[in-house]
Amino acid sequence: MINFIKKNNEKTIDIVLRNFLAYLLYQKDECVDKLSNEYSINERSTFIYNCAINTAIEYISNYKRCIFSKLASMEIEKLFRENFMLRIFEPENYDAYEISNSTKKILKEFEALKEPLTGKEKNFVMEKVNNILTSAA
């Protein structure tokens, strides 16, 4: 019974991360524009990536319950906006042993935030994440 609950939580976290990545892919340009022009676009994209990973890790480490993925997605987006406002851009270390393999793969796809992507490329990234979710089921 405990394994079922844990597996259900991991699946919910993966869905939340997928929704979070989709949100970021389509909000990235707006976030880049909010940062100082003293930095190059590549540097600003890296700042956004670092903030996103920090937010995801913070969310995963504090995630103790299984709630609806839509509510959880709104929660992580709010957390990102707070971290972005606080300019939490330094990469932080985290314990990879505490994260499932599918979650690690999804977090790896967040690296797409560092690149300037077309709509088709964004869709391809989301397709890869959806494949990760279906293969983990």
C-alpha positions in Angstrom: 0.0 0.0 0.0 2.8 2.5 0.8 4.5 1.8 -2.5 1.3 2.6 -4.3 1.0 6.0 -2.6 4.6 6.8 -3.2 4.3 5.9 -6.9 1.2 8.0 -7.1 3.0 11.0 -5.6 5.9 10.5 -8.1 3.5 10.4 -11.0 1.8 13.6 -9.7 5.2 15.3 -9.4 6.1 14.4 -12.9 2.8 15.7 -14.3 3.3 19.0 -12.3 6.9 19.3 -13.7 5.6 18.8 -17.2 3.0 21.5 -16.7 5.6 23.7 -15.2 8.0 23.2 -18.1 5.2 24.0 -20.6 4.4 27.2 -18.6 8.0 28.2 -18.6 8.6 27.5 -22.3 5.8 29.9 -23.2 6.6 32.5 -20.6 10.4 32.5 -21.0 10.5 35.5 -23.4 8.5 37.6 -20.9 10.8 36.6 -18.1 13.9 37.4 -20.2 12.6 40.9 -20.9 12.1 41.5 -17.2 15.8 41.0 -16.5 18.5 43.6 -17.0 19.8 44.3 -20.4 23.3 44.3 -18.9 23.3 40.5 -19.4 23.2 38.7 -22.7 20.1 36.8 -23.7 22.1 33.6 -23.1 23.0 34.6 -19.6 19.4 35.7 -18.9 18.1 32.3 -20.2 20.6 30.5 -17.9 19.3 32.6 -15.0 15.7 31.5 -15.8 16.8 27.9 -16.1 18.6 28.0 -12.7 15.6 29.6 -11.1 13.3 27.0 -12.6 15.5 24.0 -11.4 15.8 25.6 -8.0 12.0 26.0 -7.9 11.4 22.4 -9.0 13.8 21.0 -6.4 12.3 23.2 -3.7 8.9 22.0 -4.7 9.9 18.3 -4.8 11.6 18.4 -1.4 8.6 20.1 0.2 6.0 18.0 -1.5 4.5 15.8 1.2 1.0 15.1 -0.1 -0.8 14.0 -3.2 -3.0 16.8 -4.4 -4.7 17.5 -7.8 -2.1 18.1 -10.4 -3.8 21.3 -11.6 -3.6 22.9 -8.1 -0.1 21.7 -7.7 0.9 23.2 -11.1 -0.6 26.6 -10.0 1.4 26.3 -6.7 4.7 25.6 -8.4 4.1 28.5 -10.9 3.5 30.8 -8.0 6.6 29.6 -6.3 8.6 30.3 -9.5 7.3 33.8 -9.7 8.3 34.4 -6.1 11.8 33.0 -6.7 12.1 35.0 -9.9 11.1 38.1 -8.0 13.7 37.3 -5.3 16.3 36.7 -8.1 17.2 33.2 -7.0 19.4 32.5 -9.9 22.4 30.7 -8.4 22.4 26.9 -9.1 21.9 24.9 -6.0 23.0 21.3 -5.3 20.4 18.7 -4.6 20.4 15.0 -3.6 19.7 13.1 -6.8 19.1 9.9 -4.9 15.8 11.2 -3.6 14.4 11.8 -7.1 12.8 9.1 -9.3 14.4 8.3 -12.7 11.5 9.7 -14.6 11.7 13.0 -12.6 15.4 13.2 -13.4 14.7 12.8 -17.1 12.0 15.5 -17.0 14.4 17.9 -15.1 17.0 17.2 -17.8 14.5 18.5 -20.4 14.4 21.9 -18.6 17.8 22.6 -20.3 15.7 23.6 -23.3 15.1 26.9 -21.4 18.7 27.8 -22.1 18.1 27.8 -25.9 16.1 30.1 -28.1 13.4 27.8 -29.4 10.8 28.0 -32.1 7.2 26.9 -31.5 7.9 23.6 -33.3 11.0 23.0 -31.1 9.0 23.8 -27.9 6.4 21.2 -29.0 9.1 18.7 -29.6 10.4 19.2 -26.1 6.9 18.7 -24.7 6.5 15.6 -26.8 9.7 14.2 -25.3 8.4 14.9 -21.8 5.0 13.3 -22.5 6.9 10.2 -23.8 8.8 10.1 -20.5 5.5 10.3 -18.6 3.9 7.5 -20.6 7.0 5.2 -20.4 7.1 5.7 -16.6 3.5 4.5 -16.2 
